[in-house]
Amino acid sequence: MPLMDDISKGLKKGVEGAEKGLKQVGEKASDTVKTYEIQQEIDKLESDIEILKMEIGDKAVELIAKGNTLDPEIDELVIKIEGIKAKIVGKQVKIEEIKND
């Protein structure tokens, strides 16, 4: 029966190794899911920052349009924004002219 004992021991070791491997795979998959979820939270927070930056910019444009001055660099950027907005309006007028022809 030594051959059967050897086979039995070998099978037992194989099963134990497979169980250990499956457990490690499960842990790695769980870690991957956890890190993905945390990264999603980070991405959401970064998106929140970008939204707030846009709100700051909108408020600066609004204040300067009302005649307030903030900072020369900000004032200059707002002037550029207003110039771009004027170009957009001009292009929208051209679109309407083309549609009405």
C-alpha positions as CSV (number, residue, x, y, z in Angstrom):
1,M,0.0,0.0,0.0
2,P,2.9,2.4,0.0
3,L,2.1,3.4,-3.6
4,M,-1.5,4.2,-2.6
5,D,-0.2,6.2,0.4
6,D,2.1,8.1,-1.9
7,I,-0.7,8.8,-4.4
8,S,-3.0,9.9,-1.5
9,K,-0.4,12.2,-0.1
10,G,0.3,13.6,-3.5
11,L,-3.3,14.3,-4.2
12,K,-3.7,15.9,-0.7
13,K,-0.8,18.2,-1.4
14,G,-2.2,19.0,-4.8
15,V,-5.6,19.9,-3.4
16,E,-4.0,22.0,-0.6
17,G,-1.9,23.8,-3.2
18,A,-4.9,24.5,-5.4
19,E,-6.9,25.7,-2.4
20,K,-4.1,28.0,-1.4
21,G,-3.8,29.3,-5.0
22,L,-7.5,30.0,-5.2
23,K,-7.5,31.8,-1.9
24,Q,-4.6,34.0,-3.2
25,V,-6.4,34.7,-6.4
26,G,-9.5,35.6,-4.5
27,E,-7.5,38.0,-2.2
28,K,-5.9,39.6,-5.2
29,A,-9.2,40.1,-7.0
30,S,-10.6,41.6,-3.8
31,D,-7.6,44.0,-3.6
32,T,-8.2,44.9,-7.2
33,V,-11.8,45.7,-6.6
34,K,-11.0,47.7,-3.5
35,T,-8.3,49.8,-5.2
36,Y,-10.6,50.4,-8.2
37,E,-13.3,51.7,-5.8
38,I,-10.9,54.0,-4.0
39,Q,-9.6,55.2,-7.4
40,Q,-13.2,56.0,-8.4
41,E,-13.6,58.0,-5.2
42,I,-10.3,59.9,-6.0
43,D,-11.5,60.6,-9.6
44,K,-14.8,61.9,-8.2
45,L,-13.0,64.2,-5.8
46,E,-10.8,65.5,-8.6
47,S,-13.8,66.2,-10.7
48,D,-15.4,68.1,-7.8
49,I,-12.2,70.3,-7.7
50,E,-12.5,71.0,-11.4
51,I,-16.1,72.0,-11.0
52,L,-15.2,74.4,-8.2
53,K,-12.4,75.8,-10.4
54,M,-14.9,76.5,-13.1
55,E,-17.3,78.1,-10.6
56,I,-14.4,80.4,-9.4
57,G,-13.7,81.3,-13.0
58,D,-17.4,82.1,-13.7
59,K,-17.5,84.2,-10.6
60,A,-14.4,86.1,-11.6
61,V,-15.9,86.8,-15.1
62,E,-19.1,88.0,-13.5
63,L,-17.3,90.3,-11.1
64,I,-15.1,91.8,-13.8
65,A,-18.2,92.3,-16.0
66,K,-19.7,94.3,-13.2
67,G,-16.7,96.6,-13.2
68,N,-14.7,95.0,-10.3
69,T,-11.0,94.4,-10.7
70,L,-9.4,91.4,-9.1
71,D,-5.9,90.9,-10.2
72,P,-4.3,92.1,-13.4
73,E,-3.6,88.6,-14.6
74,I,-7.2,87.5,-13.9
75,D,-8.5,90.6,-15.6
76,E,-6.5,89.8,-18.7
77,L,-7.8,86.3,-18.8
78,V,-11.4,87.5,-18.5
79,I,-10.8,89.9,-21.4
80,K,-9.6,87.0,-23.5
81,I,-12.7,85.0,-22.5
82,E,-14.9,87.9,-23.5
83,G,-13.1,88.2,-26.9
84,I,-13.6,84.5,-27.5
85,K,-17.3,84.8,-26.6
86,A,-17.7,87.6,-29.1
87,K,-16.1,85.3,-31.8
88,I,-18.6,82.6,-30.9
89,V,-21.5,85.0,-31.2
90,G,-20.2,86.1,-34.6
91,K,-19.9,82.5,-35.8
92,Q,-23.4,81.7,-34.5
93,V,-24.7,84.7,-36.6
94,K,-23.0,83.3,-39.7
95,I,-24.7,79.9,-39.1
96,E,-28.1,81.6,-38.8
97,E,-27.3,83.6,-42.0
98,I,-26.4,80.4,-43.9
99,K,-29.6,78.6,-42.6
100,N,-31.8,81.6,-43.7
101,D,-30.4,81.8,-47.2
